[in-house]
Amino acid sequence: MNLFSIQDSVQEVAEAILAVLNVDVTIVDRDLNRVAATGKYKELIGKKIPKNCSFESIARKKKPEFIDKPNTSEKCLGCSSKGSCSEMATIGYPIISNGELLGVIGLIAFNIEQKRRIYEDYNSLIVFLSKLGDLLAGNLKYTNTITELTIQSEETKMIIDGLGNGIICTDKQGKIKFINSKTEDYLKVDRKDLVDKLISETILGLSLDIKAQAPVEKKLTINGQRKSFIIRKIPVTIQGETVSNIIEIHKTSNMVRNAYKLIGGENSITFEHIIGDSPKMMEVKDVAREVAASKSTVLLRGESGTGKELFARAIHNSSGRNKFPFIAINCASIPDNLLESELFGYEGGAFTGAKREGQMGKFELANGGTLFLDEIGDLPIHLQPKLLRVLQDEAFMRVGGKELITIDFRLIAATNRNLEQMILDGEFREDLYYRLNVIPIHIPPLRDRLDDMEELSQYQLKKYCLKLGKGVKFFSKEVKETFNRYNWPGNVRELENVVEYLVNVVRGEEITFESLPYNMKEYIKDNTEIEDNTEKLKDILGRYEKKVLESYLKTYGNTTEDKEKISSILDINLSTLYRKLNKYNLQ
């Protein structure tokens, strides 16, 4: 069974894929001879592909592979074309019939647009290639009885009909040529009633005025209800002329909608948006900028409210992944029994209550972009080895699934917990810790960068006066002093909440000490150094020293490691700290 016996049909498949997906195609037989091709490889039909090409590995392993940057990829080290290859990305899929290898089919990107297409639709394309492989294998098997195939018309339509997204094919004037079943389901229409009619006159609210390749959100009236969809138009061009159009329709969920919005540039936090010019903050921002272009995992450490997610978004938006989604998930906010399906997604019917069509997980949504796992210290111990496996293999299976899904994302994790102590307590895996702690970045608490207080507080004041429709307000001298003396256990988030509270409750322009929240005023009163002019200096200092130690123990904890940290912050020996704690009965 050799693919050359149905070469005309194989070439039709290649041309059909190019017309539908606008991605070049190469199909080789089991001996790695080029049976069919499009684009610059078309003239090489009949010749062997380069020695040690990635297709050899695919044929040997009988498993699909994704090759990014063929000239530099480790998978292409032995290729005879290394260094001169013009491909930017490749997906190769083995064509198999009853366990026998028939050949390999590949989608090849020669430009940025084609590469983006492969990145964005990787999972659908794997299904697409699988079905194409089955079709070719079936065609070859029945080659003695089948004399003519119409791949570009009937078979291609069947393939498009099985895709997970809605697809509408029109001619260049907008006359509908084909609608797949997913579109019928989404828009509640019958394809027989719409073929050969103009799309603008049939599909409610749709037209060809959509900007090419740019995903946009459209609200359509379906059976009297307004529903939201993500729509994208892909023109099919031949020799520079648009001959037809492919309209993709995605049914939106909050996750998909947010992913596309982020790709479109919303929430584009950069390092310039992170307020703070104190030496400690400048040092942290410099490190984060430096590592933004890397693919290496970043672990953001810092107390709650210090701005770890802002740093994660700034790193993403300063990287080469900024055209792809930034997907964030808080490991502490989702119940243990739901977190696995949130991360990995699930197949339809995988468990009681699962959606019939299944659901994508955060890993899939982040493909090509960045996955931010906040509160990583709260990741359940039983999920930690699964996350480790994803990071090692860059692949996973959905809950209830059997297909291995290959992904490419950059992981940024964050925590305010002591992971090292958790490892000693058996609450966090040491191997996962070392996989996460490749680039550790420690974000300082607000009390350690009080040089930024003036800029931060003024920014928040202006923001909430504008947001809440209040007139211009200003902080009194006492309030500014209080801001610099308070210990800010909730950090920048607490400062933001305090300012929002003050803008709401203060009627006049000046914000005074009396308007501050109760806990702040009590803290200042409790930490006032001089309460009685008759006290001796050593008593005043002793009482103040005790309150400082009490505050630090409350903030950092009472373990040996915590006390080592306190002694470092106070710049005293650990033995001195223990002596003072014993003096004030604070052990």
Phi, psi and omega in degrees: 000108183236136183297338179296339179289343176233040186302319181300318180292321179297319179294325177297321177298313179301314180294323180294318179298315179301317182294323184278316188256347182058039176231136183290157190227141168228134177234126180241158177272186185295338179267008176068029171270138184286113181272321182211155180193163174233171176064216187291344179271356183297325181286352180260009178301134181097347181258159180286145175285164183305145180297140181063023175297156182302335179296333177297317179296319179297317180294322182289315183277341184058037179225146180291154177219150174247127181247116176256135179055066185309328183290337183242351184294142177297334181290346184246015186303322184267002185292137181290345179262005181302131180098337179240002182290134181262003179285143178259335178193152181214139167246124176244138182226129181287140174263114188232139175228117180053042178082355182263131178284127177256334182166194179223137175247135184227141171257129189237131177256124177254356179216172184299320183296316178295321179296318179297321179300315180295318179300310189290325187248028187304311185295317177296323181292326177297316176297317180303310181293325178299315180292322176297318178299319177297320179296315180294319179297317178294321179297317180294321182297322182255026183298334180287338182252340180260121184260327180225135177242146176242068184301314187294336180262287189285310184294318179298321178298321179296320180296312180299324181296334182268358180292156183283346179253160174289138180228129172236126176255130178230163170280183186291340176275352180099009177283129185288127177256328183202145175226131180273170187293331179295323176295318178302318181292316181296311189262359178056053180232167176246122185301329181297333181276351189243337181300138181075009175250156180291136182298324182293341181260357187236304182280119190301112174085358180265149175204177179268014181281355180296137178296132184302135175071344184272117178290134178228153177268129180235140175256122182242149177270113182242115182050043177083359180245142177276121180234151185256137179223153170263123185244140175218135179256132178238105179289141175260119185243144174230121182054043175081357181250133177286121182252341179195177181221144172250125176254118177266137178234120177250129173285124187278145162237171178302322182295310182295318180299313181295322179299315180292323178297320180292321176300323181287354173110002179286157180055036184278072178292131176239176180294335177293337179279345182273112186283133176144118178242013178294155182306319182294319180290321179297322178296317180294316181295323178297317179296315182297319177299319184297323185266358185300322184285347182282161173267351186298149180290139179248136175244112179271122180249144178160160180295163178299134176089009182273350177102034183295320180292326176301316178296320180298316179293321179295320177298315179300313185286348176261004183255174177286359180263009188289351175271356179247169189293150165254112184248121183247141175216135179263113185293341182270347187263354183244131179305147183307320186285349178254343187295322181298314180291331176294319182283312189263344188075179180207156176274155179303133179077012182294333179201167180300127180093355180290144177297145182301323182272359183079185181206140175289148176259178183296327178300314180294319181296329182274002184304126183089341185244223185233134174253124180252114178258099180277152182054049182298336178294344179264007177293125182305144185300328182285342178267346184298317178293331178291320176295318178301318180295320178298317180294326181282317187264344186053039179201158180198173173239145175295160174298124182081003182263166179238347183268132178280124182255119179273136183223161177222109178214161175258130181263130168238123180247158180214149177201152171250009183261163179272090184296326181297318177292324179296325177297315179297328181273001179074022182258350180216137184287133181293322181294323176292322179303314182289332176290326181278326191272040180288310177236090178280134177231120181261119180265123186289149175289162184299322183294342179265002177220053182294347174299337181269356188300315183300311182294318180296312184293322179292322177298313180295323180296314179296319182299313185280333173297319179288315183296322183265005177067033180262158176288177180294133179232162178216154180274138174288166179300320181295322179294317179298319178296320178297317178303324182277343180262336183291151185271351174048064178298334179265004174059215187298326179297320178294319177301316179299316180295320180297315181295318178299319177300313183296319179296327179288320191263337183276125182276319183278191181277324184271132176261115186256171181302322183297336182277349183296154176303151185304316185295328179290316179296319179295321179299314181296318180296317181293335184253016175289129188289318187245114179247338184217118183296345183271351181291151175282150183302318182295328177290318179298313181294322180296315179297320179293319179299319179297317181294323177298313180296319177300317180297317181291322177296321179293321183284315188258338180111180189237012179281169178301318180295321179297319181292326175297320179294318180297317180296325178293317181295318182279353179059047175228160178293152179298323179295323177295319179299315180298322180296319180290320178298320178293322180300321184259015179055045182250012180291000000 
